[in-house]
Structure formats: structure tokens, C-alpha cells
Amino acid sequence: MKDVVVGYGAEAVLCGVSLEVPDGSLVAIVGPSGCGKTTLLRTIAGLIRARSGEMRLGRRMVTTHGIHLAPEKRRIGWVPQDAALFPHLTVAENIAFGLGGGRRAARRAAREDRVRHLLELVGLSALADRTPAQLSGGQAQRVALARALASGPEVVLMDEPFGALDPLLRGELRTEVRALLAAEGMTGILVTHDQAEALSIADFVAVMKDGEILQFGPPEEVYERPATPWVATFVGDSVFLPGVWRSGEVHGALGALTAEWAEAPGDTPADETRVTVLVRPEQLELTPSRPATGFAPDHAGLAATVTGVSYTGHDALLQLALRDGTSVTARVAAAGLLPVGADVVVGVRGRVLAYPNAG
């Protein structure tokens, strides 16, 4: 799609959105509530007419000036958050519904073969004759996915399909969804409010805010080189500190840090320019300042004190106060958890990212 604008009344919800989804990939769209994620999906599906811009599905133009291809002609599969299965139909019949009608015996046989294939694909062959009321939430979502795949769509759209599931089940199901799309060779677009989910299963991530896509790229690029400080904050925990740029280093509260410029690499700032530096909590390396041996550690860094602990089981976020009063956050493995009041030495692993100061 290119420069797509969608609005309700005088209010624009999508503000000139451009997005190119590589064939066969899984794209995750993330952003805060009300940013236009679901509107974007519904526009792709043809359920909402764009005011301007153009959109292609493969080689077919489906939206442009004077053209709005009907939803049923777009070859798009849809997986909603609540599965939305027909309660009076069995699992097999719900999946068959996605294939449309067919009267000839040969066509019926092909439909039955396709349904059997999809039941095997989603692991529900034994539940073919059950009704939706007899399914768990995860099983219902598998049926909804199989129904969306049934007709062999060009694109499968998924609107927070795991939102109502418990964390363990959603983790299992999202892995299965990626495998199913790959097995069928289909392109998928997933809307999710879970940034970790997007980063873990998608080939590409689109970050939206106020009806615009601020960044689109592979998960590691979006996380490691966020286009703006806002994107950095939205896709992960962040520590922002002021500093001064000097020949590829930023000098500030954490000392002299090797830095990359967040904007065009060849357009770095002049020395002594004031900047804002992004440090991810996992980049902070902590060493107790008074080991049990009684010897001072041979470790370059700055002295700090642990002022707060947020324990999550597999790891923890530690709030630290540097000696100059600057507050930073470090992520450590649970096995390396330190108590409040512990004195530590703080070092920084790897390069940090520098942004121009706002305003």
C-alpha cells in the first residue's frame, strides 16, 4: 500500500500509510490503543474504504482512485480475536465454510480432502465432530485459523488472535501459527499489543503511532536501532541519558560510551553537540563493589547503589543510583539478583545509540 488515508468524518485515522509486505513473510503491527492498527487491517481486507492512496495484493490493484475491490474478491483470510465460530456447526463444518459452496461430487470430495488436511495441520482431527462450545480457547483459535487458510488466501490477517488466551497457551499457539503459515506458504499480518510477541515471531515489525508507521523492519533492527526515542520506549525498556558527542563517543553520567548515530550514519553531529543516548537495561553490567574476598574488583565502571528491585522470575530490573544522583535501570538474571542497598560498579556492554536532543 502507498499513501493510504482513512478517516471517519473529519478525523483522519490512517495518515498516508505506506507498507510493503514481502511475499511469504509474517508482519506484526504494534502500537498503542487507538493508533489505527485494526483500521489498517480492515482497510486491507476491504471492509473500510480508503479516502486516497493505493493498495495492491500481489499484482492486483484493489484500492486506488475509483477502484475499491469488494472484500469477498480480495482472497484474504481473517482471524479475529474471539475466533467467531458458528455455534451450530461442527469443527469440520466451520472449516469447510471457509471454502464456499460446492455441489458436484468431485468438488465435495476435494472440499473434504482440504478440510481433513487442515484438521491435521492444526492438530484437531480427533475433534472434527465437536461443536465450538466443546472447545477450549486455544482449540477454537486453531479452528479459526484453519477456516482462514481453507480457501488458500493470498494474505491472512490476524487481529490480536491470542489476546484472550493465558500466557502459556498464547506462547504455544503463536509458534504454531508461524509454522502453519510457513507450511501453507502464505503471507500473514498480525496485529498485537504484545511487543515481545511481535519481536519473537515476526519476520518484520511495523510500529504505529497516531495513524502513521514510524518504523518498519526486522525485529532486531527495530529493537537495536529504533528510529526515534518513542519507538525505543515502546518496544522495550529504555534508559535515556543526556551526553555530549565527541568523535564517535558520548560522554555523560556513564562515562565515555562508544556510540552510533541514530540518524543517517554519514551525517553525524559535530563534536561537543549535546545529544540523548539510549542504553538498554541489559547492556548494563554490574559487579559487586566489595566482593567477599575483600579485594576491590578489577572492573572499569562507575559506582552505584541498588535502590529498587522488580523481580519477574527469570530475570529482574534493578533501579540504580549513580554517585552523581543519576538514576538508571539494569536487567540481570535472577541468579545474579542483588538486594536493595547493595553497592555495585556499573559498566556498559556494546555500542549505544545517540539521538539529537528534542527541539
Beta strands, then each sheet from edge to edge (+ up, - down):
strand 1: 2-8
strand 2: 11-17
strand 3: 26-30
strand 4: 52-57
strand 5: 60-64
strand 6: 67-68
strand 7: 76-79
strand 8: 155-159
strand 9: 187-191
strand 10: 204-209
strand 11: 212-217
strand 12: 239-246
strand 13: 249-252
strand 14: 255-261
strand 15: 273-279
strand 16: 284-288
strand 17: 302-311
strand 18: 315-322
strand 19: 327-333
strand 20: 343-348
strand 21: 352-356
sheet 1: 2+ 1- 4+ 5- 6+
sheet 2: 7+ 8+ 9+ 3+ 10+ 11-
sheet 3: 12+ 13- 14+ 21+ 15- 12+
sheet 4: 16+ 20- 17+ 18- 19+
end
